[in-house]
Amino acid sequence: MAHRPDTLAHAPLGRDSAYPEQYDAGLLYPIPRAANRVPLGIEEGALPFVGEDEWHAFEVSWLNSRGKPIVAVARFRLPAASPNLIESKSWKLYLNSFNQTRFYSRQEVMETLANDLSLAAGAEVSVELFDVDAPELSPQHLPGECLDDLDIAVSDYTPSSDHLSVGEEVVEETLYSHLLKSNCPVTGQPDWGSVLIRYKGPKIDREGLLRYLIGFRQHQDFHEHCVEHIFCDLMAQTKPTQLLVLARYVRRGGLDISPWRATPGLTPPTPLRLARQ
């Protein structure tokens, strides 16, 4: 049975509940980031990274002024420096509360979303709405070299930075794996994803890196904190001068989450979606 963190003790999440029929901003459930950052040695107000949590919502609908349903896909960007993340099921319930609510314009929907989400996160959240067949939503491929064909033996399915090691050569490269899996801290359900690592520094041993990433397979945490865990371990163990960690998690409940964290000054990644998102 999944362990329910103290930050979720009073959350109406992972339990049976009726879906709302009318707009209700109170459904959003913010969770302070600080508690999960303390074990990583991250002090509040002194983040070692910049970044965002990028969300796509594929089940967005509302009624126009004449009662006709409108459908769209939404992209949200929540800054990593915000004091709160927003629990995903509460986000889904909130979006479903739009389904039978009338709005007079697309702009009104966007402004409502931005205002409510920013209030819950404690920082400005950007909102974009796309038509369901918009070319911006077409699946793409991760850049770089894939680690997944490495023929390695694995026996450790909890994160261990002991797997991370480097050589003397200094390189600048981009690596990725589709073997990322962690578990939801609310329900214990599996969260599948892909992870990209772009860095400049001592060359990372690829077999050890893949073993390390596979080590999240039984780890129970939010997507955002898994990415921060990976970032902090890589910074501590491999000491790059530049580092970007980006995860593209598979959609669940109509939402996918793609957090990224990077050393300050590194160019943020261009938004992209993978085929299985």
C-alpha positions in Angstrom: 0.0 0.0 0.0 1.3 3.5 -0.9 2.6 5.6 1.9 0.7 8.9 2.1 3.1 11.8 2.8 2.2 14.3 5.6 1.7 17.0 3.0 -1.2 15.0 1.7 -2.8 14.1 5.0 -5.9 16.2 4.5 -6.1 16.1 0.7 -9.2 14.7 -0.9 -7.1 12.8 -3.4 -6.8 9.2 -4.3 -10.3 8.7 -2.9 -13.7 8.2 -4.5 -15.3 11.5 -5.3 -17.9 12.8 -7.8 -16.6 14.9 -10.6 -17.7 18.6 -10.3 -20.2 20.0 -12.8 -19.6 23.7 -12.2 -16.4 25.8 -12.0 -14.7 25.5 -8.6 -11.2 27.0 -8.1 -11.2 25.6 -4.6 -10.6 22.1 -6.0 -6.9 22.9 -6.6 -4.6 21.4 -3.9 -1.2 23.1 -3.5 1.6 21.2 -1.9 4.7 23.0 -0.5 7.9 22.1 -2.4 10.2 22.8 0.6 9.5 19.6 2.5 10.6 17.4 -0.3 13.7 19.5 -1.0 15.1 19.3 2.5 16.4 15.7 2.0 18.2 16.9 -1.1 20.0 19.6 0.8 18.1 22.4 -0.9 17.4 25.4 1.3 14.3 27.5 0.7 15.2 30.6 -1.2 18.6 29.2 -2.4 17.7 27.0 -5.3 20.7 25.5 -7.2 18.7 25.4 -10.4 16.2 27.3 -12.6 13.4 25.5 -14.3 9.7 24.9 -14.9 7.0 22.3 -14.6 5.4 22.1 -18.0 2.0 20.5 -18.1 -0.2 19.5 -21.0 -4.0 19.0 -20.4 -5.8 17.0 -23.1 -9.3 17.0 -21.5 -10.1 20.7 -21.5 -13.6 21.8 -22.3 -16.2 24.5 -21.5 -19.4 25.9 -22.9 -19.5 29.1 -24.9 -22.1 31.8 -24.3 -24.7 29.9 -26.3 -24.1 26.6 -24.5 -22.1 25.0 -27.2 -19.1 22.8 -26.0 -15.6 24.0 -26.9 -12.6 21.7 -26.6 -8.9 22.5 -26.5 -5.5 21.3 -25.3 -3.8 23.5 -22.7 -0.1 24.0 -21.9 0.8 25.3 -18.5 4.2 26.4 -17.2 4.7 26.6 -13.5 8.1 28.0 -12.3 10.3 25.8 -10.2 10.8 28.7 -7.8 7.1 28.8 -6.9 6.6 27.8 -3.3 4.0 25.2 -4.2 3.4 22.5 -6.8 -0.2 21.5 -7.5 -1.3 17.9 -7.0 -2.3 16.4 -10.4 -5.7 14.8 -9.5 -6.9 18.1 -7.9 -5.7 19.8 -11.1 -7.8 17.3 -13.2 -10.9 17.8 -11.0 -10.5 21.6 -11.3 -10.3 21.4 -15.1 -13.4 19.2 -15.2 -15.3 21.8 -13.3 -15.1 23.9 -16.5 -17.1 21.3 -18.5 -20.6 22.6 -17.8 -19.6 26.2 -17.1 -20.2 29.0 -19.6 -17.5 31.4 -20.6 -17.9 34.3 -23.0 -14.5 34.0 -24.7 -11.4 31.9 -25.0 -9.5 34.8 -23.4 -11.8 34.6 -20.4 -10.9 30.9 -20.0 -7.2 31.6 -20.2 -7.3 34.4 -17.7 -9.4 32.3 -15.3 -6.9 29.4 -15.5 -3.9 31.7 -15.1 -5.3 33.5 -12.1 -6.4 30.4 -10.2 -3.3 28.4 -10.9 -1.0 31.3 -10.1 -2.8 31.8 -6.7 -2.4 28.1 -5.9 1.2 27.9 -6.9 2.2 31.2 -5.3 3.8 32.4 -8.5 2.8 33.3 -12.0 1.7 30.4 -14.2 1.5 30.8 -17.9 -1.3 29.4 -20.0 -1.7 28.6 -23.7 -4.7 27.0 -25.4 -4.3 25.0 -28.6 -6.8 23.5 -31.0 -6.7 19.8 -30.7 -5.1 19.4 -34.2 -2.6 22.2 -33.7 0.8 21.4 -35.3 2.6 22.5 -32.0 1.2 19.3 -30.5 2.8 16.9 -33.0 5.0 14.3 -31.4 8.8 14.8 -31.7 12.0 12.9 -30.7 14.4 13.7 -27.9 17.7 15.0 -29.2 21.0 13.3 -28.3 22.1 9.6 -27.8 19.9 7.0 -26.3 21.3 4.8 -23.5 18.7 2.1 -23.6 20.5 -0.4 -25.8 23.4 -0.7 -23.3 23.6 -4.4 -22.3 23.8 -4.0 -18.5 22.9 -6.2 -15.5 20.6 -4.4 -13.0 19.7 -5.5 -9.5 19.1 -2.2 -7.7 15.7 -0.5 -8.1 16.0 2.4 -5.6 18.0 5.5 -6.5 21.7 5.3 -5.6 24.2 8.0 -6.6 27.0 5.4 -6.1 26.3 4.3 -9.7 27.5 7.7 -11.0 31.1 8.1 -12.0 33.1 10.1 -14.4 36.4 9.9 -16.4 39.0 12.5 -17.0 37.8 13.6 -20.4 35.7 16.8 -20.5 32.8 16.6 -22.9 29.6 18.4 -23.8 26.8 15.9 -24.7 23.1 15.0 -24.5 22.0 11.6 -23.4 18.5 10.2 -22.8 16.6 7.2 -21.7 13.0 6.0 -22.0 13.4 3.6 -19.0 12.4 6.1 -16.3 9.7 4.9 -14.0 8.7 6.1 -10.5 5.6 5.7 -8.4 2.9 8.2 -7.4 3.1 9.1 -3.7 -0.6 9.4 -3.5 -1.9 6.2 -5.1 1.3 4.1 -5.7 0.4 3.8 -9.4 3.4 3.7 -11.8 4.5 6.9 -13.6 6.3 6.2 -16.8 8.6 8.7 -18.5 11.7 9.6 -20.5 14.6 11.6 -19.2 17.1 13.8 -21.0 20.4 14.9 -19.5 22.5 17.6 -21.2 25.8 18.5 -19.6 29.2 19.9 -20.0 31.9 18.5 -17.7 33.8 15.3 -16.9 32.4 12.4 -19.1 29.8 10.4 -17.2 30.0 6.6 -17.3 27.0 5.7 -19.4 26.4 2.3 -17.9 26.4 3.7 -14.4 24.1 6.5 -15.5 21.6 4.1 -16.9 21.7 1.9 -13.7 21.1 5.1 -11.7 18.1 6.1 -13.7 16.6 2.7 -13.6 17.0 2.9 -9.8 14.0 5.2 -9.6 11.8 2.2 -10.7 10.4 1.6 -7.2 10.9 5.2 -5.9 7.8 6.9 -4.7 7.7 10.7 -5.3 6.2 13.4 -7.5 7.6 13.9 -11.0 9.0 17.3 -10.1 10.9 16.0 -7.1 12.3 13.0 -9.1 13.8 15.5 -11.6 15.3 17.6 -8.7 16.7 14.4 -7.1 18.4 13.5 -10.4 19.8 17.0 -10.9 21.2 17.2 -7.3 22.8 13.8 -7.5 24.4 14.5 -10.8 25.7 17.9 -9.6 27.2 16.3 -6.5 28.7 13.2 -8.0 29.8 14.3 -11.5 30.4 18.1 -11.0 29.5 19.4 -14.4 29.8 23.1 -15.2 26.5 23.0 -17.0 23.6 20.7 -16.5 20.0 20.2 -17.7 17.7 17.4 -16.6 14.4 17.2 -18.4 11.7 14.5 -17.9 8.7 13.9 -20.1 6.2 11.8 -18.2 3.5 9.8 -19.9 0.0 11.2 -19.7 -2.3 9.9 -16.9 -5.8 11.2 -16.4 -5.5 13.5 -19.4 -2.4 15.3 -17.9 1.2 14.9 -18.7 4.0 16.6 -16.6 7.4 17.5 -18.0 9.6 19.2 -15.4 13.1 20.5 -16.2 15.8 21.8 -14.0 19.1 23.5 -15.2 22.1 25.4 -14.0 21.4 29.1 -14.2 22.2 30.6 -17.6 21.5 27.5 -19.6 19.0 28.0 -22.4 15.6 26.5 -21.5 14.5 23.6 -23.7 12.0 24.1 -26.5 8.6 22.6 -25.6 8.1 19.2 -27.2 5.9 16.2 -26.8 6.9 12.6 -27.2 4.7 10.0 -29.0 3.7 8.2 -25.8 2.6 11.4 -24.1 
